[in-house]
Amino acid sequence: MRKRTREPELRRAAILEAASEAFAERGYPKTTIREIARRAGVTHGLVIRHFTSKEQLFLAAVPSSQNLMAEIAGDPASLPTRVARSYVRRMSQSAGSDPFIALIRSVASGEEAAKRLFGAMQDESLEMYRHVIPGPDLEERVGSVGAYLIGVTFSRHVFQSGPLAAMSDDELVRHLIPRLRAILLD
């Protein structure tokens, strides 16, 4: 258990770190707010005060829209490269404990709350891409990117088998860029 602190920003950060770890280890349905509070060294009530619900806590624990927007903002021509690098870096740094992986596992098991969370993440991504990518069929293109990266995530980080799982991070980035370009820009 982490040491308790009275500083609100540090407590919030401790809650988010504990939530990220718990969701990645146990999945969304099996993780409780009480468990997250215990891991963070805070009370259950404090977690609720900061995040209002388990769903809101999960959404806060996955990489934020501000972080994603910073990654995708810029010239549309280089967007596939930025998306590929950002995705590979995020998954590599998490060492398989990214909450997105836990969400994929939860959605696959039919969890309704996980489906709602996934929908919220898709809506947030669509809104961010609206600022970067011009043109028609944006919803379909962003949905296709999400579906493609879910497949890559499943093969590489959940199933952990096949050619995508065997690639180095640099090889995966090189593999992703032309495919993302075809989906996003062609």
GUDREN-586140 format. One line per field, with one value per residue: residue number from 1; z, y, x of N, C-alpha, C in turn. Coordinates in Angstrom, 3 decimals. Layout:
N
n <- NUM, ...
nZ <- Z, ...
nY <- Y, ...
nX <- X, ...
caZ <- Z, ...
caY <- Y, ...
caX <- X, ...
cZ <- Z, ...
cY <- Y, ...
cX <- X, ...
REM end
This chain:
186
n <- 1, 2, 3, 4, 5, 6, 7, 8, 9, 10, 11, 12, 13, 14, 15, 16, 17, 18, 19, 20, 21, 22, 23, 24, 25, 26, 27, 28, 29, 30, 31, 32, 33, 34, 35, 36, 37, 38, 39, 40, 41, 42, 43, 44, 45, 46, 47, 48, 49, 50, 51, 52, 53, 54, 55, 56, 57, 58, 59, 60, 61, 62, 63, 64, 65, 66, 67, 68, 69, 70, 71, 72, 73, 74, 75, 76, 77, 78, 79, 80, 81, 82, 83, 84, 85, 86, 87, 88, 89, 90, 91, 92, 93, 94, 95, 96, 97, 98, 99, 100, 101, 102, 103, 104, 105, 106, 107, 108, 109, 110, 111, 112, 113, 114, 115, 116, 117, 118, 119, 120, 121, 122, 123, 124, 125, 126, 127, 128, 129, 130, 131, 132, 133, 134, 135, 136, 137, 138, 139, 140, 141, 142, 143, 144, 145, 146, 147, 148, 149, 150, 151, 152, 153, 154, 155, 156, 157, 158, 159, 160, 161, 162, 163, 164, 165, 166, 167, 168, 169, 170, 171, 172, 173, 174, 175, 176, 177, 178, 179, 180, 181, 182, 183, 184, 185, 186
nZ <- 0.000, -0.783, 0.649, 2.557, 1.565, 1.932, -0.081, -2.722, -5.567, -5.615, -4.398, -6.283, -8.471, -7.400, -7.163, -9.870, -10.860, -9.339, -10.245, -12.976, -12.864, -11.511, -13.226, -15.465, -14.494, -13.429, -15.072, -16.254, -15.213, -12.857, -11.205, -8.370, -6.867, -4.206, -4.017, -5.612, -4.115, -1.786, -2.828, -3.566, -1.185, -0.079, 0.851, -0.014, -0.446, -1.168, -3.681, -5.113, -4.809, -6.361, -8.923, -9.395, -10.507, -11.327, -14.079, -14.961, -13.655, -14.948, -17.569, -17.041, -16.322, -18.596, -21.315, -21.662, -23.471, -23.986, -24.094, -26.297, -28.255, -28.434, -29.570, -32.085, -33.336, -35.957, -39.199, -41.566, -43.415, -42.159, -40.153, -39.984, -39.276, -36.801, -35.302, -35.396, -34.092, -31.573, -30.634, -30.537, -28.749, -26.422, -25.837, -25.566, -23.423, -21.410, -20.875, -21.352, -19.534, -20.041, -19.615, -21.811, -22.935, -20.968, -21.271, -23.831, -23.308, -21.530, -23.077, -24.957, -23.401, -23.139, -21.391, -20.446, -19.359, -20.149, -22.874, -23.089, -22.169, -24.142, -26.327, -25.519, -25.592, -28.326, -29.345, -28.268, -29.548, -32.215, -32.158, -31.656, -33.949, -35.843, -35.805, -37.167, -39.528, -42.697, -44.812, -46.227, -44.756, -42.246, -39.775, -40.383, -41.192, -38.856, -37.149, -38.439, -38.067, -35.287, -35.077, -36.452, -34.836, -32.493, -33.256, -33.717, -31.126, -29.763, -31.001, -30.444, -27.686, -26.095, -27.063, -27.766, -29.885, -33.154, -36.211, -35.743, -33.003, -32.818, -33.892, -33.553, -31.747, -33.494, -35.992, -35.947, -35.953, -38.529, -40.013, -39.388, -40.334, -43.296, -43.493, -41.742, -43.050, -45.428, -44.419, -43.080, -44.843, -47.597
nY <- -1.181, 2.244, 5.199, 7.439, 10.715, 14.246, 16.053, 17.178, 16.900, 14.976, 12.843, 12.388, 11.644, 9.311, 7.741, 7.474, 6.089, 3.726, 2.828, 2.424, 0.318, -1.646, -2.013, -2.976, -5.350, -6.851, -6.452, -4.622, -5.409, -6.894, -5.241, -3.171, -0.133, 0.101, -1.548, -0.101, 2.253, 1.236, 0.420, 2.907, 4.168, 5.714, 6.796, 5.110, 6.918, 9.225, 8.545, 8.386, 11.037, 12.370, 11.173, 10.300, 7.863, 4.386, 4.033, 6.640, 6.906, 4.905, 5.969, 8.226, 7.022, 5.854, 6.841, 10.311, 12.494, 14.909, 14.225, 12.494, 14.250, 16.029, 14.327, 13.737, 16.152, 18.407, 18.346, 16.764, 14.970, 13.693, 12.389, 9.508, 8.465, 9.714, 8.661, 5.893, 5.792, 6.875, 5.020, 2.593, 3.344, 3.898, 1.364, -0.172, 1.048, 0.503, -2.125, -4.205, -3.624, -1.729, 0.076, -0.021, -2.513, -4.104, -3.228, -4.191, -6.928, -7.031, -6.101, -8.119, -10.165, -9.542, -7.560, -5.082, -2.498, -2.126, -2.011, 0.412, 2.149, 1.768, 2.806, 5.488, 6.150, 5.871, 7.916, 10.151, 9.967, 10.328, 12.975, 14.305, 13.669, 15.041, 17.583, 17.390, 15.822, 16.372, 16.146, 13.721, 10.908, 10.597, 9.439, 6.703, 6.211, 6.801, 4.942, 2.638, 2.808, 2.508, -0.117, -1.548, -1.069, -2.237, -4.894, -5.263, -4.784, -6.875, -9.158, -8.726, -8.029, -9.252, -11.917, -12.519, -13.667, -14.657, -12.897, -10.078, -9.882, -10.797, -8.825, -6.183, -3.044, -0.927, -2.203, -2.700, -0.091, 0.731, -1.100, -0.349, 2.308, 2.610, 1.296, 2.662, 5.107, 4.447, 3.958, 6.362, 8.537, 7.947
nX <- 0.845, 0.474, 1.959, -0.003, -1.120, -1.663, -1.829, -3.734, -3.207, -1.190, -2.521, -4.534, -2.946, -1.813, -4.105, -4.826, -2.587, -2.740, -5.218, -4.742, -2.878, -4.421, -6.665, -5.339, -4.209, -6.383, -8.542, -11.407, -14.065, -13.499, -12.100, -12.283, -13.463, -12.815, -10.557, -8.770, -8.608, -7.409, -4.908, -3.927, -3.700, -5.714, -9.061, -12.143, -14.224, -12.812, -11.808, -14.203, -15.035, -13.130, -13.498, -16.123, -17.295, -16.672, -16.426, -15.764, -13.340, -11.871, -11.774, -10.253, -7.879, -6.818, -4.682, -4.874, -7.135, -5.931, -3.225, -3.307, -4.267, -2.123, -0.305, -1.429, -1.883, -1.020, 0.573, -1.460, -0.323, 1.808, 0.540, -0.070, 2.473, 2.927, 0.796, 1.371, 3.903, 3.240, 1.323, 2.851, 4.879, 3.382, 2.227, 4.544, 5.875, 4.102, 4.442, 2.637, 0.650, -1.262, -4.288, -6.008, -5.626, -6.757, -9.380, -10.006, -9.971, -12.133, -14.314, -14.404, -15.354, -17.948, -18.838, -21.038, -20.550, -17.926, -18.275, -19.662, -17.658, -15.730, -17.115, -17.277, -14.570, -14.104, -15.743, -14.453, -11.965, -12.756, -13.646, -11.208, -9.700, -11.156, -10.145, -7.804, -7.843, -9.044, -12.007, -14.385, -16.197, -15.013, -15.749, -15.923, -13.274, -11.787, -12.947, -12.085, -9.300, -9.242, -10.306, -8.342, -6.054, -6.950, -6.981, -4.226, -3.293, -4.559, -3.354, -0.617, -0.389, -2.348, -3.073, -0.478, 1.018, 2.135, 3.118, 3.051, 3.419, 5.976, 7.560, 9.999, 9.771, 10.476, 10.232, 7.495, 6.439, 7.281, 5.797, 3.159, 2.798, 2.343, -0.116, -1.792, -1.703, -3.059, -5.608, -6.299, -5.730, -5.968
caZ <- 0.000, -0.863, 1.794, 2.422, 1.427, 2.021, -1.240, -3.669, -6.850, -5.392, -4.159, -7.579, -9.254, -6.800, -7.528, -11.292, -11.012, -8.783, -11.136, -14.195, -12.531, -11.163, -14.431, -16.344, -13.887, -13.133, -16.034, -15.774, -14.365, -11.573, -10.410, -7.566, -6.388, -2.899, -4.271, -6.105, -2.964, -0.925, -3.492, -3.600, 0.185, 0.175, 1.156, -1.108, -0.662, -1.878, -5.086, -5.670, -4.867, -7.495, -10.225, -9.384, -10.803, -11.841, -15.505, -15.094, -13.224, -16.020, -18.653, -16.608, -16.182, -19.919, -21.781, -21.800, -24.772, -24.173, -24.544, -27.649, -29.157, -28.646, -30.462, -33.449, -33.915, -36.920, -40.626, -41.845, -44.196, -41.263, -39.106, -39.770, -38.564, -35.400, -34.663, -35.226, -33.034, -30.296, -30.235, -30.183, -27.528, -25.294, -25.513, -25.139, -22.087, -20.411, -20.656, -21.332, -18.467, -20.420, -19.387, -23.077, -23.076, -20.068, -21.866, -24.924, -22.686, -20.939, -24.156, -25.556, -22.529, -23.169, -20.312, -20.944, -18.954, -20.999, -24.189, -22.970, -22.081, -25.462, -27.134, -25.103, -26.111, -29.774, -29.568, -27.944, -30.637, -33.400, -31.986, -31.808, -35.346, -36.614, -35.831, -37.916, -40.833, -43.459, -45.791, -45.903, -44.184, -41.104, -38.755, -40.836, -41.195, -37.465, -36.661, -39.026, -37.350, -33.991, -35.262, -36.828, -33.669, -31.551, -33.748, -33.442, -29.675, -29.387, -31.454, -29.853, -26.230, -25.409, -27.541, -27.752, -30.831, -34.550, -36.722, -35.112, -31.663, -32.946, -34.395, -32.620, -31.785, -34.727, -37.105, -35.880, -36.433, -39.998, -40.531, -39.174, -41.033, -44.580, -43.303, -41.180, -44.128, -46.329, -43.750, -42.713, -45.832, -48.987
caY <- 0.000, 3.481, 6.094, 8.455, 12.088, 15.229, 16.929, 16.693, 16.457, 13.726, 11.797, 12.094, 10.890, 7.978, 7.018, 7.127, 5.045, 2.489, 2.394, 1.903, -0.993, -2.598, -2.344, -3.803, -6.662, -7.598, -6.148, -3.659, -5.922, -7.442, -4.197, -2.402, 1.164, -0.131, -2.063, 1.022, 3.128, 0.577, 0.506, 4.306, 4.661, 6.728, 6.205, 4.875, 8.182, 10.173, 8.135, 8.807, 12.500, 12.795, 10.605, 10.055, 6.486, 3.507, 4.327, 7.896, 6.619, 4.181, 6.909, 9.093, 6.230, 5.601, 8.077, 11.348, 13.100, 15.962, 13.567, 12.016, 15.397, 16.516, 13.374, 13.717, 17.492, 18.704, 18.140, 15.494, 14.066, 12.904, 11.817, 8.061, 8.242, 10.119, 7.693, 4.630, 5.952, 7.075, 3.745, 1.628, 3.834, 3.707, -0.059, -0.652, 1.584, -0.077, -3.517, -5.061, -3.288, -0.571, -0.168, -0.323, -3.971, -4.622, -2.931, -5.147, -8.203, -6.897, -6.022, -9.456, -11.044, -9.124, -6.628, -3.910, -1.274, -2.009, -1.560, 1.853, 2.822, 1.713, 3.783, 6.829, 6.359, 6.064, 9.255, 11.105, 9.901, 10.933, 14.427, 14.784, 13.552, 16.077, 18.777, 17.125, 15.201, 16.915, 15.265, 12.902, 9.565, 10.622, 8.481, 5.365, 6.101, 6.727, 3.633, 1.620, 2.883, 1.877, -1.564, -2.086, -1.060, -3.247, -6.176, -5.298, -4.911, -8.240, -10.096, -8.454, -7.868, -10.135, -13.262, -12.564, -14.668, -14.272, -12.026, -8.754, -10.034, -11.075, -7.644, -5.186, -1.819, -0.196, -2.926, -2.500, 1.268, 0.710, -1.886, 0.367, 3.594, 2.597, 0.834, 3.795, 6.091, 3.991, 4.112, 7.745, 9.589, 7.582
caX <- 0.000, 1.233, 1.872, -1.050, -0.668, -2.738, -1.780, -4.743, -2.657, -0.475, -3.522, -5.162, -1.958, -1.702, -5.326, -4.730, -1.568, -3.302, -6.294, -4.127, -2.310, -5.484, -7.433, -4.502, -4.006, -7.610, -9.595, -12.402, -15.147, -13.045, -11.465, -13.234, -12.984, -12.181, -9.208, -7.963, -8.380, -6.419, -3.605, -3.481, -3.540, -6.740, -10.362, -13.088, -14.937, -11.954, -11.783, -15.493, -15.046, -12.300, -13.849, -17.577, -17.702, -15.618, -16.262, -15.023, -11.975, -11.212, -11.492, -9.147, -6.657, -6.234, -4.052, -5.885, -7.352, -4.925, -2.005, -3.535, -4.354, -0.761, 0.359, -1.962, -1.933, 0.032, 0.351, -2.121, 0.525, 2.653, -0.311, 0.128, 3.737, 2.735, -0.102, 2.106, 4.923, 2.565, 0.728, 3.897, 5.536, 2.455, 2.123, 5.855, 6.167, 3.198, 4.853, 1.455, -0.288, -2.062, -5.714, -6.663, -5.569, -7.785, -10.674, -10.218, -10.342, -13.466, -15.296, -14.487, -16.130, -19.344, -19.166, -21.763, -19.857, -16.745, -18.744, -19.935, -16.359, -15.124, -17.845, -16.854, -13.217, -14.232, -16.290, -13.395, -10.987, -13.351, -13.628, -9.825, -9.284, -11.859, -9.296, -6.575, -8.069, -10.171, -12.616, -15.564, -16.066, -14.094, -16.180, -15.536, -11.809, -11.327, -13.384, -11.206, -8.019, -9.462, -10.448, -7.033, -5.162, -7.447, -6.463, -2.790, -3.157, -4.938, -2.308, 0.691, -0.343, -3.280, -2.781, 0.987, 1.467, 2.053, 4.185, 3.047, 3.993, 7.413, 8.274, 10.528, 8.980, 10.790, 9.617, 6.056, 6.163, 7.413, 4.675, 1.902, 2.687, 1.620, -1.490, -2.524, -1.807, -4.119, -6.897, -6.583, -5.526, -6.251
cZ <- 0.000, 0.384, 1.541, 2.335, 1.476, 0.814, -2.325, -4.995, -6.710, -5.138, -5.469, -8.442, -8.717, -7.156, -8.983, -11.536, -10.503, -9.690, -12.408, -13.962, -12.291, -12.394, -15.352, -15.800, -13.825, -14.169, -15.420, -14.839, -12.982, -10.681, -9.660, -7.157, -5.036, -3.062, -4.734, -4.958, -2.047, -1.520, -3.464, -2.211, 0.510, 0.508, -0.117, -1.463, -1.424, -3.361, -5.765, -5.793, -6.075, -8.842, -10.407, -9.681, -11.304, -13.324, -15.712, -14.676, -14.312, -17.158, -18.298, -16.556, -17.521, -20.400, -22.161, -23.217, -25.029, -24.665, -25.984, -28.633, -29.431, -29.611, -31.902, -34.107, -34.877, -38.336, -40.872, -42.601, -43.308, -40.117, -38.920, -39.014, -37.091, -34.652, -34.397, -34.095, -31.663, -29.764, -29.764, -28.893, -26.313, -24.880, -24.999, -23.714, -21.016, -20.065, -20.507, -20.265, -18.776, -20.179, -20.666, -23.326, -22.186, -20.638, -22.998, -24.355, -22.139, -21.995, -24.769, -24.701, -22.397, -22.071, -20.873, -20.579, -19.821, -22.392, -24.165, -22.920, -23.443, -26.395, -26.795, -25.626, -27.621, -30.090, -29.321, -29.048, -31.892, -33.309, -32.161, -33.264, -36.234, -36.776, -36.740, -39.347, -41.526, -44.273, -45.279, -45.231, -42.981, -40.064, -39.124, -40.794, -39.770, -36.840, -37.188, -38.375, -35.999, -34.096, -35.598, -35.615, -32.581, -31.965, -33.478, -31.952, -29.225, -29.765, -30.658, -28.327, -25.455, -25.777, -27.525, -28.661, -32.245, -34.942, -36.077, -33.715, -31.722, -33.390, -33.262, -32.701, -33.079, -35.949, -37.125, -36.362, -37.957, -40.654, -40.462, -40.086, -42.369, -44.439, -42.713, -42.228, -45.065, -45.703, -43.554, -43.877, -47.261, -49.284
cY <- 1.237, 4.324, 7.156, 9.845, 13.021, 16.161, 16.392, 16.187, 15.138, 12.576, 11.396, 11.258, 9.474, 7.130, 6.571, 6.025, 3.700, 1.942, 1.778, 0.500, -2.025, -2.993, -3.246, -5.218, -7.489, -7.410, -5.213, -4.293, -6.384, -6.406, -3.417, -1.073, 0.990, -0.653, -0.937, 1.969, 2.539, 0.705, 1.925, 4.885, 5.784, 6.015, 6.020, 6.178, 9.207, 9.830, 8.603, 10.328, 13.004, 12.365, 10.246, 8.617, 5.688, 3.780, 5.600, 7.714, 5.872, 5.134, 7.854, 8.337, 5.879, 6.906, 9.119, 11.879, 14.213, 15.347, 13.090, 13.175, 15.965, 15.609, 13.480, 15.087, 17.696, 18.418, 16.785, 14.498, 13.184, 12.264, 10.311, 7.734, 8.595, 9.116, 6.379, 4.729, 6.091, 5.762, 2.767, 2.059, 3.581, 2.244, -0.618, -0.194, 0.958, -1.516, -4.443, -4.718, -2.048, -0.872, -0.481, -1.830, -4.616, -4.375, -3.898, -6.500, -8.154, -6.837, -7.402, -10.407, -10.586, -8.168, -5.365, -2.609, -1.048, -1.540, -0.065, 2.647, 2.869, 2.715, 5.203, 7.144, 6.590, 7.467, 10.333, 11.130, 10.575, 12.452, 14.994, 14.747, 14.583, 17.327, 18.604, 16.660, 15.853, 15.815, 14.436, 11.582, 9.496, 9.574, 7.059, 5.177, 5.980, 5.401, 2.512, 1.624, 2.201, 0.367, -2.208, -2.151, -2.011, -4.616, -6.334, -5.504, -6.325, -9.222, -9.947, -8.516, -8.758, -11.589, -13.538, -13.650, -14.113, -13.265, -10.640, -8.811, -10.229, -9.851, -6.816, -3.956, -1.046, -0.877, -2.711, -1.104, 1.302, -0.051, -1.081, 1.581, 3.485, 2.145, 1.948, 4.893, 5.713, 4.197, 5.581, 8.725, 9.224, 7.525
cX <- 0.886, 1.020, 0.793, -0.435, -1.870, -2.766, -2.716, -4.172, -1.903, -1.441, -4.188, -4.211, -1.807, -2.928, -5.244, -3.705, -2.100, -4.402, -5.725, -3.577, -3.408, -6.296, -6.628, -4.348, -5.291, -8.708, -10.619, -13.434, -14.707, -12.375, -12.536, -12.609, -12.303, -10.749, -8.281, -7.630, -7.310, -5.025, -3.041, -3.258, -4.509, -8.053, -11.184, -13.804, -14.111, -11.865, -13.069, -15.554, -14.258, -12.884, -15.320, -18.013, -16.501, -15.372, -15.445, -13.562, -11.214, -10.835, -10.344, -7.822, -6.025, -5.613, -5.089, -6.000, -6.355, -3.626, -2.156, -3.596, -2.979, -0.010, -0.139, -2.011, -0.764, -0.394, -0.308, -1.234, 1.403, 1.865, -0.109, 1.413, 3.579, 1.856, 0.634, 3.117, 4.295, 1.992, 1.804, 4.597, 4.658, 2.388, 3.441, 6.167, 5.284, 3.568, 3.644, 0.444, -1.109, -3.541, -6.492, -6.689, -6.634, -9.174, -10.982, -10.638, -11.768, -14.549, -15.502, -15.316, -17.580, -19.760, -19.813, -21.058, -18.618, -17.138, -19.049, -18.637, -15.689, -15.801, -17.444, -15.455, -13.253, -14.745, -15.235, -12.337, -11.515, -13.309, -12.217, -9.382, -9.979, -11.000, -8.079, -6.839, -9.265, -10.862, -13.770, -15.188, -15.130, -14.474, -15.758, -14.024, -11.273, -11.744, -12.506, -9.830, -8.155, -9.552, -9.110, -6.112, -5.645, -6.931, -4.978, -2.558, -3.488, -3.832, -1.027, 0.696, -1.309, -2.975, -1.280, 1.547, 1.335, 3.121, 4.204, 3.661, 5.496, 8.217, 8.866, 9.624, 9.227, 10.177, 8.106, 5.677, 6.224, 6.261, 3.369, 1.738, 1.951, 0.161, -2.354, -2.718, -2.968, -5.493, -7.248, -6.603, -5.892, -7.722
REM end
